[in-house]
């Protein structure tokens, strides 16, 4: 009899972007059902982004009924929100499936956890009895999972879900022309949710500071999020409408990176950022805050990291890169990126994914 697997995340887009090769591989030998907020899944669940929203209580009840009815052999969890509520739905069940929690990044980093971090750590401890194995993707999360004993069995380490190895970097694109940027513009790009955690406000303030010095720096912000209105207001207040461009959701990330001189990140908390790997695969120089995940990717690259929220260090990093005159696509090599590519991680990850079926 074929085994049954529930493969879950907060959003269907997360499954589509990061997990398609794994789902296809698992479906060769097992029946795999998807659970997420969105279309194209067997079990659509309207997870609310707020951790303790009342609507998540309704989701909890719906999940519990599904688990009892389907009798899954294995549950593979992704994203912190979905992982918590699905395991919470298992509490008190007579027979529960084997659970692997794939941790893309705990939300209680050691360096800036605070009260919110303490609450989220408590939640993780609350459901650790419903967690058989854990798969983590950066060194700090490996320490966190072991220190707090957040599962019943083993904690495994992986170099991520895998960046496709056959990515094509376009030649000249129309991105600069469409934004009215000339050849003298020094284009910095960040791709990510517009949120406080991603800290785009810091990047906007840096552009303002560099403009005062006469720098031709321009900033492309790709993504959507609940901080969009605040960030746009900040740009207007500083008179940076011709310097900072909000591109929204885009499917042409490769084209945008091809038009970029420097990839930047001011994020205060990361797991293993896929957007950073995409920039590295494009051969772009990177200037990123020295936080977990980003440190894991860039620790071997001199000058690529700066202390979180250190404005002078960030601006000096840009000055140094411009002065060296080596920037833009295919200007930097990242030998360590090889271990993060999909062909390097797929087989080993699948071995861990299927431990619960043996």
N, C-alpha and C positions, 0 to 999 in steps of 0.2 A: 504494500500500500504506500502511495506517495505521501511524503511528509507535508505538513502545512506550515507555512511561514507567514507571519505578519511583519511587514516592513513599514516603519512609520517615521514621520517627521511632522513638524508644525505646518509646513506648506508643501503643496504639490510641486511648486517650482524648485524647491530644494532637492527633492527626489529626482526631478528631471535633469537638473544641472550637474549634480554630483554623483548620482547613484545608478544611473541607467545601465552601465556595464555590469554592475553587481547584480542588479535585479534580473537582467537577461541571463546571466550565468546561473543564478540560483533556480530560475524557472526551467532549466533543462532537466533538473532532477526533483523538483518539488513544486507544489502549488503555492504561489506567492501572492498574497493580497496586500494592497497598499492602503495605508491610512494617513490622511493629511487634510489640511484645509485647501480645497481647490478642486479642479476638475480632473477627470481621467484616473480616478482611484476607486477601488472597490468600497472603501469606507470613508466618505467625506465627513470630516469632523470640523466644526467651526471653532477652532482654538482661538481664543482672544489673546492679543499680544500682552496685555496686562496679566501678570503671573496669577493674581488672585481675583480675577474678574468672576462675577457670579455666573457668567455664561460658561466658564470653564467647569463649574459644578454640573451644568447640564451635559457638557461634553463628557465628564467623568461617568455619569450614569449611562450615557449612550455607549461608551467604551466598555464598561463593565458587562453590559448585556451582550455586546458583540463577542467579547472574550469567552463568556460562558457558552454562547451558542456555537462558536466556531471550533473550540478546542484545539487551538494552535499548538504545535510542537515546539516552535521557536518564535520568539519576538525579537526583532532587531530594531533598536531605538536610535533615533537621530534627533538632534536639537534639544536643548535643555527643557523647554516648555512642554513639548509633547512627551518627552521621556519621563518627566515628573508625573504628569496626570495619568499616563497609561499605567505606570507602576503603582500609582496610588489606587487605581481601579482594581488592582490585583489583591490588595490587602484583604485578608480573610477568606480568599478563595480556597476551596478544598484542593483543587488541582489547578496549578498554574503552569504556564509554559516556561521553558528555559529562556532566560532573558540576557541578551547582550546589549549593553549600553555603549553606543559609539559616541564618544565625547569629542565634539568639535571644538570645545573650549568651555571649561567651567566658568561660571559668572561670579566666582569669588576669588579673584586673583590675590595672591599674598601681599602684593605691594599696595593695592588700593581697594581692599575689600569693603571696609567700613561696616555700618549697620546693615545695609542691603546685602553685602556679601555674607555677613553672619547669618542672616535669615535664609539666604539661598543655600548655604552650607547645611543649616539645620534641615531644610527640606530634603536635601540629598541624603542626609543621614536617616531621615524618616523612612525613606523607601529603599535603603540599601539592602534590606532583607529580601527584596523582590528583584535584586540584581545579581545574576550569577557571575558574569564576566564583564570587564570594562576594556574598551579599546580607546587609548588616548593618542594625541598627535603632537604634543609638545612636552618638554622636560618638566616644566612646572606642574602641569596637570598630572604627570606621572608621579611626582612627589606628593601632590595633594591626594590622589586616589589611594596611594599606599599609606600615607601618614594617617588619614582618617578612616581607613579600612572601609571603603565605600562599595564593596561588593563581597559576595560570599566566597568566591573562588579566586580567579586570577585577574591581574591587570596586565594588559598587553600594550606594547608600543608600536605605532605605525608611523610611516612618513606620509600620512594623509591618504585621501581617497584617490589621488592620482591626477596629475595634469596630463591631458592628451599629448602624446609625443609628436603628432603630425600637424601641429598648429602652423599655419602659414602666416607670415608677416607680410602684409601688403607693401607695395612700393608707394609711390606718391598717391595721396588720397585727397579728396575734396574737403576734408574737415576744416583745415585752416582757412581755406577760401570761403567756406560757408559762414564762418564766424568773423570774417574780415581781419584775419591775423596775417601780418606780413612776415617776411623772412627774418626780420630783426626781433620779432616777438619770441621770448623764451617761455615755452609752454610747459607748465606743470599740470599734472593730471592726478586726480584721485577718484577711484571707482568704489562706491559703497553706499550703504543706507545713510541718509541724512539724519543723523542722530547725535545726541550728546556724547555717547560712547565713541563714536567715530571722530568727534572733535573737529569738524570742519571749520568751526569758528576760529580756531587757532590759525588755520591756513589762511583764512580771509584777513585776519589781523596782520599776518606776515606779509601778505601782498601789499597791504596798506603801508607798512613800514618800508618795504623795499621800493615802493613807488616814490616815497619821500626822498629816497636816495638817488632817484633818477633811473631805477632799473626798469627794464622792459618786460618784467615777469607778468605772465598771464596764468590764470588758474581755471582749469576745466573740472567741474564737479559733476560726476555721472552718478545718477541714482535718485531715488525718491525716499521720503521719510517724514516723520512728524516734526522735524526741526526745519523743514523747508521754508516756511513763512518767516521764522525768526532769522534764518541765515540770509534770506533775501532782503529783509529789513536792515540787517547789519551792513550788507553791501550798499544799499541805498544811502544809509546814514553816512557812510565813509566815501560816497561818491565813486564807487568802484565798478559801476555798471559796464564800463569798457575794459575792465580787467578781470572780472570773475564771471564765468559763464555757467549757468545751470542747464545741463543737457538732459536731465530727466532719465527715464529708463531708455537704454539703448541696446540694440542687438549687434551693433557694429563696433564692438570693443576693440577688435584687432585694428580697425581703421583709425580709431581714436588714439590708440597707443602708437601707431605708426606716425601720427602727427605730433607726438609728444617728445619733448626734450628731456624731461626729468619726471620720474614718478615719485609722488610724495604721499606720506601718511602721517597723521597726527594722532592716530587712534590710541585710546587709553587702555584698551583691553582687546586681545585677539586670541583666537585658538591657533589655527594655522591658516593665515589669510590667503585664499585662492587668488584674490586680485593681485596680491604682491607676486605670487608665482607667475601669473600671466605677464606682468611687467618684466620680470626677470627673463622669462622665455623670449620676450621681444628684444632682449639685450639692452634694456633701458637702464641708465643709472638710477639708483633708488636712494631716497633720503627719508628714513622712517623713524618713528619714535621707538625708543629702546624698551619695548614691552615684550612679554612672552609671545611666542609664535613668530613675531617679526624678528626677534633675536635669534630664534632657532633657524630661520631662513638666511639671515644676513650676518651672523656672527663671524664668518670667515671673510667678509667683504669690508675692507678698511674704508672708513669714512661714510658708511651707509647708515649708521645709527646715530641718533642724538638723544640726550636726556628728555624725557617726556615734559612737554610744555616749556622747554627752554628756548625762548624766542631768539635770543642772540645766537645760540648754537645752531638753530635751524637756518637762520638767515646767513650765518657764516658758511654753513654747508653749501647753500646755493651760490654764494659768492665764489667759493672755492671751485665748484664744478664749472661755473661759467668761465673762471679764469683759466682753468686747465684746457678748456675748449674741446673736451671729449664728452659728447652727450648726444642724445637722440637714439633711435633704434639701432640695434646691433653694434653699439659702441662699447659694451661691457660684456665680459664672459662670466658665467656662473657655473663652474664645474660641479659644485655640490648639488645643483638643481636636478641632476640625473636621477638621484635616488628618490625624488618626489614625482617622477613621471609615472603614468598609468601602467606601462609594461613592467616597471620595477616593483610596484606595490600590489597589483591586482591579485596575483596568485597567493601571496602570503596573507593578504586580508581575507580572501575567500576561505582559507583554511581556518582562520579564527571565526569567521561568520558561521561556519557549519559545525563547530565543535558541539553545539547544543543538539545536533541531530544524531550524534553517535551514542 
